[in-house]
Amino acid sequence: MRKPCVVNLFKPASCLLLGLVCCLACVYLRAAPPAEPPRLVPQPMEMTPGSGVFEITGRTPIFIPPDCPPAKLVAETLNNQLAGTGLRLPVKVLTAASVRRAISLRILAKPDPKLGEEGYSLDVSPNGVAIAANRPAGLFYALQTLAQLLPSPAGEVKPRLILPAVSILDAPRFSWRGLLLDCSRHFFTASEVKAYIDGMARYKFNILQLHLTDDQGWRIEIKSRPKLTTVGAWRVPRQGPWWSYDPPQPGEAATDGGFYSQEEIRDIVAYGRDRWVTVVPEIETPGHSLAAIAAYPEISCGGGPFQVNPGSKFYGTIENSVCAGNEATFAFLDQVFGEVAALFPSPYIHVGGDEAFHGFWAKCPKCKERMARENLKSLAELQSYFIKRVEKIVESKGKKLVGWDEILDGGLAPNATVMSWRGTAGGEAAARQGHQVILSPSPQYYLDLYQGDPLLESNTYALARLREVYLFEPVPASIPPQLALGIQGNLWSESIPNLRQAQYMTWPRALAISESAWTPQTQKNWSDFFTRAEAQMQRLAIAGINCARSVYDPIVTPKKDGEGFLVLELSSEIEGVALHYTFAAANPDETYPAYRSPLRIPRNAAEIRVVAVRGGKPVGRQLNLPIPELAKRLGQPCKIYP
């Protein structure tokens, strides 16, 4: 539990408030009032534009409440980031009921029920900036908004800052606003995880689920089980499309991988805490455990030997689940969860529970004996027994269990929280049983999927465009609000080898998830969101974050007309775009034919080339699609040439 006003929100050497760092350190400023409303993401609950602007100069004081270290640290960090502008604002303790020509931070003596634990009010007028919140978390989120109110950094640095007058009352829709980062399939260093947290905090995400273990690597030091990192953290090196890799060869050295020491975990957790991001560990069990049983084959059904999988196909042919009939398995998990619980202050531990292959359990004498002794009638019931025992272990460490929706199979553990990934059905089923749920549905909230045409993107297996992610409502009306903890986007890293690609796949789709997690559902509007998202995409790029621009790319959809001919429909996710095309071996621009209606394929055409044009200039990437590929995508027989 957080203690009000004592948490270290900032570290002097850190780059917290990524937007504030960029916007305050080198910002182009003009005194004229803004010509349009602030382009904020997520959209605040209530926002009323004011009249005029407030100019911050070197004489503008920052007033903080007495005996509130977080507010003082906010003020000092603000000054650190202003250093590049030549400004140094005096920090003073707030003693008067009101102040003028200042930036004031307040913790409300009488909590405002509209604000809750994380809400805030932010008022900018020609007289100053007033921020108020019930808790320090609210001050933090107010500063994320303040950072977006400042102009994007560009041009000449000047020693003053101009803020538009505005009044904001804001609080989040959900308490769980999460992203998952898969560190098992591809390892991200502690510094890279921190960089990922910086981006999350900027857009008011407050949960980072670290997928620390899987078949391809065990990424967290467990001192009582050292082989988990000396063996389980390493695999043979491979490159190319995932699942196409050769399996480990005899005598081949396992040199690809890495893990976090317990000290590094503490550092990541503290870094997240300082940015109001809670780090939730995920330790996969009983399935997705090949790295674990490679290190300790005695907790498997077959006894091994095993090798950490490099990304080659193996499911169903090589054992990757721990043995549910072996008491040694539960002793192992007790040690693991004991050390994990001590490292992560999060009230939750995620135990996975998904995609557990039961074929080896069906042949295992110990599992059969367990089923007979416990009167279990199916392998699904055996998994339910397993998860219920794991829940007791997790709860004995003072934590709550979260698992993927497969933990419903065979009977749900008494106090489990269900994270629904196979659509929303698992969340609805868990809610009917009175359990809390987190919605993380595929494909809409799977950030590892294509976000543009597959010919323009890195290899993966399905599609989730920005517009689809934004318009999707993740929480069905059948789930009572008190049981819906929140929502989460998942970045699985099979096809994501480094941080730059992780950023590319996360942004801007995470902006859409952020808005669904924070902003009231009734305020969502795609056209308005995209206008605001464009401004944030520019800020992300300036901050050095690799933000995808796939939303600007043209979309070509193959269909069959009434005569059985293949026809092509061209479209775009965004408004105000003209689509220009050619079937010739040339690169189209705004001078080429503009799309009006479905196109038949000219005889002998080898491909169609399409570019999106906005404001008289091409935007996005040119799409070159071979005609055979389009016929294949249609998935049914068709005629091509008239």
Protein Blocks (a to p, Z undefined) as FASTA:
>chain_A
ZZehiacfbcfkbcehkllmmmmmoccddfbdcfbdcddddddfbdcddedjddddfklc
cdddehilklmmmmmmmmmmmmmnopacdddddfbfbdchiacddddfbacfklmmmbcc
ddddfkbccdddfbfklmmmmmmmmmmmpccdehjddfbdcddddddddddfbfbdcddd
dfklpccdfklmmmmmmmmmmnopabdcddfbcfkbcfbdcfklmmlmmmmmpccddedj
ehkaccddehiacfbgcdddfklmmmmmmmmmmnopacddddddfehklmmmmmmmmlpm
nopaadddehiafehjaccbdcfkbmklmmmmmmmmmmmmmmmmbfbdceejpoiafklm
mmmmklmmmmmmnopabfklmmmmmmmmmmmmmmmnopacdddfklmgopaafklccddf
ehjklmmmmmmnopacdddddfklmckbcfbdfklpccdfbdcdfklmmmpcfbdfklcf
klmnbacddddfklmcbfklmmmmmpmklmmmmmmmmpcfklgcfklmmmmmmmmmmmmm
mnopacdfklmpccddddddfkopacdddddfbehiacdddfbdcdddfkbccdfbdcdd
dehiabdcddddeehiaehjdddddfklmmmmnopacdfbZZ
